[in-house]
Amino acid sequence: MGITYDDVVSTNMIHDKRSSIFDVKAGIALDDHFVKLVSWNDNEWGYSNRLIDLVVYMNKVDSQ
């Protein structure tokens, strides 16, 4: 997970290892009780990195 305060577009997220990047500037309050949040991702790259994390974790658990 990540967060950005910058002005960004989808191409800024290409090859970002994080699964999701919360965009502070893109969210808006629709009323007093409802907020629209925006989060960016590079789903193929982020997913691939989570798979690597899983394999590393499985290896660690298996070696104990």
Distance bins in CASP14 RR format, pairs under 12 A and 6 or more apart:
PFRMAT RR
TARGET T0000
AUTHOR 0000-0000-0000
RMODE 2
METHOD distances of the structure
MODEL  1
1 16 0 0 0 0 0 1 0 0 0 0 0
1 17 0 0 0 0 0 1 0 0 0 0 0
1 18 1 0 0 1 0 0 0 0 0 0 0
1 19 1 0 0 1 0 0 0 0 0 0 0
1 20 1 0 1 0 0 0 0 0 0 0 0
1 21 1 0 0 1 0 0 0 0 0 0 0
1 22 1 0 0 1 0 0 0 0 0 0 0
1 39 0 0 0 0 1 0 0 0 0 0 0
1 40 0 0 0 0 0 1 0 0 0 0 0
1 41 0 0 0 0 0 1 0 0 0 0 0
1 46 0 0 0 0 0 1 0 0 0 0 0
1 50 0 0 0 0 0 1 0 0 0 0 0
2 8 0 0 0 0 0 1 0 0 0 0 0
2 13 0 0 0 0 0 1 0 0 0 0 0
2 16 0 0 0 0 1 0 0 0 0 0 0
2 17 0 0 0 0 0 1 0 0 0 0 0
2 18 1 0 1 0 0 0 0 0 0 0 0
2 19 0 0 0 0 1 0 0 0 0 0 0
2 20 1 0 0 1 0 0 0 0 0 0 0
2 21 1 0 1 0 0 0 0 0 0 0 0
2 22 1 0 0 1 0 0 0 0 0 0 0
2 23 0 0 0 0 1 0 0 0 0 0 0
2 24 0 0 0 0 0 1 0 0 0 0 0
2 39 0 0 0 0 1 0 0 0 0 0 0
2 40 0 0 0 0 1 0 0 0 0 0 0
2 41 0 0 0 0 1 0 0 0 0 0 0
2 46 0 0 0 0 0 1 0 0 0 0 0
3 18 0 0 0 0 1 0 0 0 0 0 0
3 20 0 0 0 0 1 0 0 0 0 0 0
3 21 1 0 0 1 0 0 0 0 0 0 0
3 22 1 0 1 0 0 0 0 0 0 0 0
3 23 0 0 0 0 1 0 0 0 0 0 0
3 24 1 0 0 1 0 0 0 0 0 0 0
3 25 0 0 0 0 0 1 0 0 0 0 0
3 26 0 0 0 0 0 1 0 0 0 0 0
3 37 0 0 0 0 0 1 0 0 0 0 0
3 38 0 0 0 0 0 1 0 0 0 0 0
3 39 0 0 0 0 1 0 0 0 0 0 0
3 40 0 0 0 0 0 1 0 0 0 0 0
4 12 0 0 0 0 1 0 0 0 0 0 0
4 13 0 0 0 0 1 0 0 0 0 0 0
4 16 0 0 0 0 1 0 0 0 0 0 0
4 18 0 0 0 0 1 0 0 0 0 0 0
4 20 0 0 0 0 0 1 0 0 0 0 0
4 21 1 0 1 0 0 0 0 0 0 0 0
4 22 1 0 0 1 0 0 0 0 0 0 0
4 23 1 0 1 0 0 0 0 0 0 0 0
4 24 1 0 0 1 0 0 0 0 0 0 0
4 25 0 0 0 0 1 0 0 0 0 0 0
4 26 0 0 0 0 1 0 0 0 0 0 0
4 27 0 0 0 0 0 1 0 0 0 0 0
4 38 0 0 0 0 0 1 0 0 0 0 0
4 39 0 0 0 0 1 0 0 0 0 0 0
4 40 1 0 0 1 0 0 0 0 0 0 0
4 41 0 0 0 0 0 1 0 0 0 0 0
5 21 0 0 0 0 0 1 0 0 0 0 0
5 22 0 0 0 0 1 0 0 0 0 0 0
5 23 0 0 0 0 1 0 0 0 0 0 0
5 24 1 0 1 0 0 0 0 0 0 0 0
5 25 1 0 0 1 0 0 0 0 0 0 0
5 26 0 0 0 0 0 1 0 0 0 0 0
5 27 0 0 0 0 0 1 0 0 0 0 0
6 12 1 0 0 1 0 0 0 0 0 0 0
6 13 0 0 0 0 0 1 0 0 0 0 0
6 21 0 0 0 0 0 1 0 0 0 0 0
6 22 0 0 0 0 0 1 0 0 0 0 0
6 23 0 0 0 0 1 0 0 0 0 0 0
6 24 0 0 0 0 1 0 0 0 0 0 0
6 25 1 0 0 1 0 0 0 0 0 0 0
6 26 0 0 0 0 0 1 0 0 0 0 0
6 40 0 0 0 0 0 1 0 0 0 0 0
7 23 0 0 0 0 1 0 0 0 0 0 0
7 24 0 0 0 0 0 1 0 0 0 0 0
7 25 1 0 0 1 0 0 0 0 0 0 0
7 26 0 0 0 0 1 0 0 0 0 0 0
8 14 0 0 0 0 0 1 0 0 0 0 0
8 16 0 0 0 0 0 1 0 0 0 0 0
8 21 1 0 0 1 0 0 0 0 0 0 0
8 22 0 0 0 0 0 1 0 0 0 0 0
8 23 1 0 0 1 0 0 0 0 0 0 0
8 24 0 0 0 0 0 1 0 0 0 0 0
8 25 0 0 0 0 1 0 0 0 0 0 0
8 26 0 0 0 0 1 0 0 0 0 0 0
8 38 0 0 0 0 1 0 0 0 0 0 0
8 39 0 0 0 0 0 1 0 0 0 0 0
8 40 1 0 0 1 0 0 0 0 0 0 0
8 41 0 0 0 0 0 1 0 0 0 0 0
9 23 0 0 0 0 0 1 0 0 0 0 0
9 25 0 0 0 0 0 1 0 0 0 0 0
9 26 0 0 0 0 0 1 0 0 0 0 0
9 38 0 0 0 0 0 1 0 0 0 0 0
9 40 0 0 0 0 1 0 0 0 0 0 0
10 16 0 0 0 0 0 1 0 0 0 0 0
10 21 0 0 0 0 0 1 0 0 0 0 0
10 23 0 0 0 0 0 1 0 0 0 0 0
10 26 0 0 0 0 0 1 0 0 0 0 0
10 38 0 0 0 0 0 1 0 0 0 0 0
10 39 0 0 0 0 0 1 0 0 0 0 0
10 40 1 0 0 1 0 0 0 0 0 0 0
10 41 0 0 0 0 1 0 0 0 0 0 0
10 42 0 0 0 0 1 0 0 0 0 0 0
10 43 0 0 0 0 0 1 0 0 0 0 0
11 40 0 0 0 0 0 1 0 0 0 0 0
11 42 0 0 0 0 1 0 0 0 0 0 0
12 21 0 0 0 0 1 0 0 0 0 0 0
12 23 0 0 0 0 1 0 0 0 0 0 0
12 40 1 0 0 1 0 0 0 0 0 0 0
12 41 0 0 0 0 0 1 0 0 0 0 0
12 42 0 0 0 0 1 0 0 0 0 0 0
13 19 0 0 0 0 0 1 0 0 0 0 0
13 20 0 0 0 0 1 0 0 0 0 0 0
13 21 1 0 0 1 0 0 0 0 0 0 0
13 22 0 0 0 0 0 1 0 0 0 0 0
13 23 0 0 0 0 1 0 0 0 0 0 0
13 38 0 0 0 0 0 1 0 0 0 0 0
13 39 0 0 0 0 1 0 0 0 0 0 0
13 40 1 0 1 0 0 0 0 0 0 0 0
13 41 1 0 0 1 0 0 0 0 0 0 0
13 42 1 0 1 0 0 0 0 0 0 0 0
13 43 0 0 0 0 1 0 0 0 0 0 0
13 44 0 0 0 0 0 1 0 0 0 0 0
13 45 0 0 0 0 1 0 0 0 0 0 0
13 46 0 0 0 0 1 0 0 0 0 0 0
14 21 0 0 0 0 0 1 0 0 0 0 0
14 40 0 0 0 0 0 1 0 0 0 0 0
14 41 0 0 0 0 0 1 0 0 0 0 0
14 42 1 0 1 0 0 0 0 0 0 0 0
14 43 0 0 0 0 0 1 0 0 0 0 0
14 44 0 0 0 0 1 0 0 0 0 0 0
14 45 1 0 0 1 0 0 0 0 0 0 0
14 46 0 0 0 0 0 1 0 0 0 0 0
15 41 0 0 0 0 0 1 0 0 0 0 0
15 42 1 0 0 1 0 0 0 0 0 0 0
15 43 0 0 0 0 0 1 0 0 0 0 0
15 44 0 0 0 0 1 0 0 0 0 0 0
15 45 1 0 1 0 0 0 0 0 0 0 0
15 46 0 0 0 0 1 0 0 0 0 0 0
15 48 0 0 0 0 0 1 0 0 0 0 0
15 49 0 0 0 0 1 0 0 0 0 0 0
16 39 0 0 0 0 0 1 0 0 0 0 0
16 40 1 0 0 1 0 0 0 0 0 0 0
16 41 1 0 0 1 0 0 0 0 0 0 0
16 42 1 0 1 0 0 0 0 0 0 0 0
16 43 0 0 0 0 0 1 0 0 0 0 0
16 44 0 0 0 0 0 1 0 0 0 0 0
16 45 1 0 0 1 0 0 0 0 0 0 0
16 46 1 0 0 1 0 0 0 0 0 0 0
16 47 0 0 0 0 0 1 0 0 0 0 0
16 48 0 0 0 0 0 1 0 0 0 0 0
16 49 0 0 0 0 1 0 0 0 0 0 0
17 41 0 0 0 0 0 1 0 0 0 0 0
17 42 0 0 0 0 1 0 0 0 0 0 0
17 44 0 0 0 0 0 1 0 0 0 0 0
17 45 1 0 0 1 0 0 0 0 0 0 0
17 46 1 0 0 1 0 0 0 0 0 0 0
17 47 0 0 0 0 0 1 0 0 0 0 0
17 48 0 0 0 0 1 0 0 0 0 0 0
17 49 1 0 1 0 0 0 0 0 0 0 0
17 50 0 0 0 0 1 0 0 0 0 0 0
17 51 0 0 0 0 0 1 0 0 0 0 0
17 52 0 0 0 0 1 0 0 0 0 0 0
17 53 0 0 0 0 1 0 0 0 0 0 0
18 39 0 0 0 0 1 0 0 0 0 0 0
18 40 0 0 0 0 1 0 0 0 0 0 0
18 41 1 0 0 1 0 0 0 0 0 0 0
18 42 0 0 0 0 1 0 0 0 0 0 0
18 43 0 0 0 0 0 1 0 0 0 0 0
18 45 0 0 0 0 1 0 0 0 0 0 0
18 46 1 0 0 1 0 0 0 0 0 0 0
18 47 0 0 0 0 0 1 0 0 0 0 0
18 49 0 0 0 0 1 0 0 0 0 0 0
18 50 0 0 0 0 1 0 0 0 0 0 0
18 53 0 0 0 0 0 1 0 0 0 0 0
19 39 0 0 0 0 1 0 0 0 0 0 0
19 40 0 0 0 0 0 1 0 0 0 0 0
19 41 1 0 0 1 0 0 0 0 0 0 0
19 42 0 0 0 0 1 0 0 0 0 0 0
19 43 0 0 0 0 1 0 0 0 0 0 0
19 44 0 0 0 0 0 1 0 0 0 0 0
19 45 0 0 0 0 1 0 0 0 0 0 0
19 46 1 0 1 0 0 0 0 0 0 0 0
19 47 1 0 0 1 0 0 0 0 0 0 0
19 48 0 0 0 0 0 1 0 0 0 0 0
19 49 1 0 0 1 0 0 0 0 0 0 0
19 50 1 0 0 1 0 0 0 0 0 0 0
19 51 0 0 0 0 0 1 0 0 0 0 0
19 53 0 0 0 0 1 0 0 0 0 0 0
20 37 0 0 0 0 0 1 0 0 0 0 0
20 38 0 0 0 0 0 1 0 0 0 0 0
20 39 1 0 1 0 0 0 0 0 0 0 0
20 40 1 0 0 1 0 0 0 0 0 0 0
20 41 1 0 1 0 0 0 0 0 0 0 0
20 42 0 0 0 0 1 0 0 0 0 0 0
20 43 0 0 0 0 1 0 0 0 0 0 0
20 45 0 0 0 0 0 1 0 0 0 0 0
20 46 0 0 0 0 1 0 0 0 0 0 0
20 47 0 0 0 0 0 1 0 0 0 0 0
20 49 0 0 0 0 0 1 0 0 0 0 0
20 50 0 0 0 0 0 1 0 0 0 0 0
21 37 0 0 0 0 0 1 0 0 0 0 0
21 38 0 0 0 0 1 0 0 0 0 0 0
21 39 1 0 0 1 0 0 0 0 0 0 0
21 40 1 0 1 0 0 0 0 0 0 0 0
21 41 1 0 0 1 0 0 0 0 0 0 0
21 42 0 0 0 0 1 0 0 0 0 0 0
21 43 0 0 0 0 0 1 0 0 0 0 0
21 45 0 0 0 0 0 1 0 0 0 0 0
21 46 0 0 0 0 0 1 0 0 0 0 0
22 35 0 0 0 0 0 1 0 0 0 0 0
22 37 1 0 0 1 0 0 0 0 0 0 0
22 38 1 0 0 1 0 0 0 0 0 0 0
22 39 1 0 1 0 0 0 0 0 0 0 0
22 40 0 0 0 0 1 0 0 0 0 0 0
22 41 0 0 0 0 0 1 0 0 0 0 0
23 36 0 0 0 0 0 1 0 0 0 0 0
23 37 0 0 0 0 1 0 0 0 0 0 0
23 38 1 0 1 0 0 0 0 0 0 0 0
23 39 1 0 0 1 0 0 0 0 0 0 0
23 40 1 0 1 0 0 0 0 0 0 0 0
23 41 0 0 0 0 0 1 0 0 0 0 0
24 35 0 0 0 0 0 1 0 0 0 0 0
24 37 0 0 0 0 1 0 0 0 0 0 0
24 38 0 0 0 0 1 0 0 0 0 0 0
24 39 0 0 0 0 0 1 0 0 0 0 0
24 40 0 0 0 0 0 1 0 0 0 0 0
25 37 0 0 0 0 0 1 0 0 0 0 0
25 38 0 0 0 0 1 0 0 0 0 0 0
25 40 0 0 0 0 0 1 0 0 0 0 0
26 35 0 0 0 0 0 1 0 0 0 0 0
26 36 0 0 0 0 1 0 0 0 0 0 0
26 37 0 0 0 0 1 0 0 0 0 0 0
26 38 1 1 0 0 0 0 0 0 0 0 0
26 39 0 0 0 0 1 0 0 0 0 0 0
26 40 0 0 0 0 1 0 0 0 0 0 0
27 34 0 0 0 0 0 1 0 0 0 0 0
27 35 1 0 0 1 0 0 0 0 0 0 0
27 36 1 0 1 0 0 0 0 0 0 0 0
27 37 1 0 1 0 0 0 0 0 0 0 0
27 38 1 0 1 0 0 0 0 0 0 0 0
27 39 0 0 0 0 1 0 0 0 0 0 0
27 40 0 0 0 0 0 1 0 0 0 0 0
28 34 0 0 0 0 1 0 0 0 0 0 0
28 35 1 0 0 1 0 0 0 0 0 0 0
28 36 1 0 1 0 0 0 0 0 0 0 0
28 37 0 0 0 0 1 0 0 0 0 0 0
28 38 0 0 0 0 1 0 0 0 0 0 0
29 35 1 0 1 0 0 0 0 0 0 0 0
29 36 1 0 0 1 0 0 0 0 0 0 0
29 37 0 0 0 0 0 1 0 0 0 0 0
30 36 1 0 1 0 0 0 0 0 0 0 0
30 37 0 0 0 0 0 1 0 0 0 0 0
40 46 0 0 0 0 0 1 0 0 0 0 0
41 47 0 0 0 0 1 0 0 0 0 0 0
41 48 0 0 0 0 0 1 0 0 0 0 0
41 49 0 0 0 0 0 1 0 0 0 0 0
41 50 0 0 0 0 0 1 0 0 0 0 0
42 48 0 0 0 0 1 0 0 0 0 0 0
42 49 0 0 0 0 1 0 0 0 0 0 0
42 50 0 0 0 0 0 1 0 0 0 0 0
43 49 0 0 0 0 0 1 0 0 0 0 0
43 50 0 0 0 0 0 1 0 0 0 0 0
44 50 0 0 0 0 0 1 0 0 0 0 0
44 51 0 0 0 0 0 1 0 0 0 0 0
45 51 0 0 0 0 0 1 0 0 0 0 0
45 52 0 0 0 0 0 1 0 0 0 0 0
46 52 0 0 0 0 1 0 0 0 0 0 0
46 53 0 0 0 0 1 0 0 0 0 0 0
47 53 0 0 0 0 0 1 0 0 0 0 0
47 54 0 0 0 0 0 1 0 0 0 0 0
48 54 0 0 0 0 0 1 0 0 0 0 0
48 55 0 0 0 0 0 1 0 0 0 0 0
49 55 0 0 0 0 0 1 0 0 0 0 0
49 56 0 0 0 0 0 1 0 0 0 0 0
50 56 0 0 0 0 0 1 0 0 0 0 0
50 57 0 0 0 0 0 1 0 0 0 0 0
51 57 0 0 0 0 0 1 0 0 0 0 0
51 58 0 0 0 0 0 1 0 0 0 0 0
52 58 0 0 0 0 0 1 0 0 0 0 0
52 59 0 0 0 0 0 1 0 0 0 0 0
53 59 0 0 0 0 0 1 0 0 0 0 0
53 60 0 0 0 0 0 1 0 0 0 0 0
54 60 0 0 0 0 0 1 0 0 0 0 0
54 61 0 0 0 0 0 1 0 0 0 0 0
55 61 0 0 0 0 0 1 0 0 0 0 0
55 62 0 0 0 0 0 1 0 0 0 0 0
56 62 0 0 0 0 0 1 0 0 0 0 0
56 63 0 0 0 0 0 1 0 0 0 0 0
57 63 0 0 0 0 0 1 0 0 0 0 0
57 64 0 0 0 0 0 1 0 0 0 0 0
58 64 0 0 0 0 0 1 0 0 0 0 0
END
